Amino acid sequence: MKQNSNVTHLNAGKSINEQAIHWFILMNDEDLAHQYQEAFTKWYTHSLRHRNAFKAIAKMWDKTGFTDDIIAYETERNSTLETGKSTQLKYKDLYKKVGALVAFAATLVITVITLLNKQDQSFSQPSQVFAYSTTTAQIKNITLPDGSKLTLGPTSSVSYTELDTTRSIELSQGRAFFDVVSMTNKPFIVNSGVNTVEVTGTEFEVDVNNFKKTTRVSVVEGSVKVSGKGEAPVFLSQGERVSAPLTGGPMTSITTFSDKETLAWMDNKLIFNNTPITEFLYRIQPYVEQTLSLEGFSSDAVTINTIVTPSNVHTLLDSLPAAYPLEMVRTSSTITFTYSEN
């Protein structure tokens, strides 16, 4: 109860950035870090803004070239001055030490904010994180706070934040098409796995393929820069695409693509040309409530040539055993296909 009271006092009336500075100081003190670990974890996991603020403070502290010993020295020195003697850390001393840390934080606030204004303008935190998602067979057309247009495919999810110098999208699953409003001094960045796509204003699609474990980027207009973990960035122009592993590794060679086939999903159509059935079922999974699965054959055993729409997807699935050497078992929650050579 007493610790909670101290934490409440520490955060009362403070901005998230100021709270982050206070927590940074506390968690760099060996005695206090253990005492306040649970409360810090609760604060840190409260929101993305809390996490970003704490990371920014840690980043800027590294830039100063100071060591963590300075924190320990200042807090212990101030605590000693207040108590008039050096004692083991009891609650009474803990309370005074927290007060000393808060006083030291005021000085650190001025130092860090000055450094941020001069060196790292991206520290300013977004006022809000905007999250968007879709359900089975649903497509959403969204206008982002910066005026950019987003078309979100079925069972997809993204979050958007805007800082002073950047606009950022996290595409955690699915696919999305972006028509980005040009802002020369504020690039638009899409993050997917370890990969990033950076533009200032253009039209492009990002497709997170969990079947192939890749992020695929296709440029419809303008140009983009695609970066992966440990790889040199790739620059794409209109009509070009590239795929990058979600967890890092070499990107594929740049290829060209057909707008009609690639973007057909925006008109509620999926076009398949000699597509292995494994990838075919992965692609139509977002349009089907039941879980689709395959058993007993390789990915190249059956290839599909067809056009799928939300209205005909179940009819098409039911017809596959008649057109291909497949058996199908359907339940309320699953649809399973088994390959049969007979």
RAURNOR-V175982 format. One record per helix or strand of 2 or more residues. SS is the DSSP state (H for helix, E for strand). FROM is the first residue (numbers start at 1). TO is the last residue. If there is no record, write none. Layout:
ss: {SS:SS}
from: {FROM:FROM}
to: {TO:TO}
This chain:
ss: {H:H:H:H:H:H:H:E:E:E:E:E:E:E:E:E:E:E:E:E:H:H:E:H:E:E:H:E:E}
from: {2:16:30:48:68:91:121:130:140:149:157:166:187:195:203:214:223:234:240:255:259:264:270:277:291:303:313:326:334}
to: {11:27:44:64:83:119:123:133:143:152:162:179:192:199:209:221:227:237:245:256:262:267:276:287:295:308:323:330:339}
